Amino acid sequence: MTTPDRLAPQWRKSSQSGGDEGACVELSGLPGAVAVRDSKDPDGPRLVLPRPAFRALLTHLKTDDTA
């Protein structure tokens, strides 16, 4: 039996991702931060933002008419 690594990020797909079209963003909660990655490239680069910066990004995306 294997047990999950408590230190490994637990990724989840954003509810706003594009379904089966392949345009998916995955998030992982970290202590004091949120990691973001492209689901098509799980071993690729990751963006890690402090929680206040992640909240600011979400607010900007929700309110910016040009996004």
C-alpha positions in Angstrom: 0.0 0.0 0.0 1.3 3.5 -0.8 0.6 6.6 1.2 0.5 10.1 -0.4 3.5 12.3 0.1 2.3 15.0 2.4 5.0 17.4 1.1 4.1 16.8 -2.6 1.7 19.4 -4.1 -1.9 18.1 -4.5 -3.0 19.5 -7.9 -6.6 20.2 -8.8 -8.0 21.5 -12.1 -9.5 25.0 -11.9 -13.3 25.0 -12.3 -12.8 27.7 -14.9 -10.6 25.6 -17.1 -11.8 24.7 -20.6 -12.9 21.1 -20.2 -11.7 18.8 -22.9 -10.2 21.4 -25.1 -6.9 21.1 -23.4 -6.7 24.7 -22.0 -6.6 23.6 -18.4 -4.9 25.3 -15.4 -4.2 23.4 -12.3 -3.7 24.8 -8.8 -2.0 23.6 -5.7 -2.3 25.1 -2.3 1.1 25.5 -0.5 1.9 27.0 2.9 1.4 30.7 2.3 1.3 30.4 -1.5 -0.6 29.0 -4.5 1.2 27.1 -7.3 -0.2 27.2 -10.9 0.7 24.9 -13.8 -0.5 23.9 -17.2 -2.2 20.5 -17.1 -0.7 19.6 -20.5 2.8 20.0 -19.2 2.7 18.8 -15.5 6.5 18.5 -15.3 7.0 22.0 -16.9 7.3 25.4 -15.2 5.1 26.4 -12.4 4.1 29.8 -11.2 4.2 30.2 -7.4 2.5 33.2 -6.0 2.1 34.4 -2.4 -1.6 34.1 -1.4 -2.2 37.9 -1.4 -0.7 38.1 -4.9 -2.8 35.2 -6.1 -6.0 36.9 -4.7 -5.0 40.2 -6.5 -4.5 38.3 -9.7 -7.9 36.7 -9.5 -9.5 40.0 -8.7 -7.8 41.6 -11.7 -8.9 38.8 -14.0 -12.5 39.0 -12.7 -12.8 42.8 -13.2 -10.6 43.5 -16.2 -12.7 43.9 -19.4 -9.7 43.3 -21.6 -8.8 39.8 -20.3 
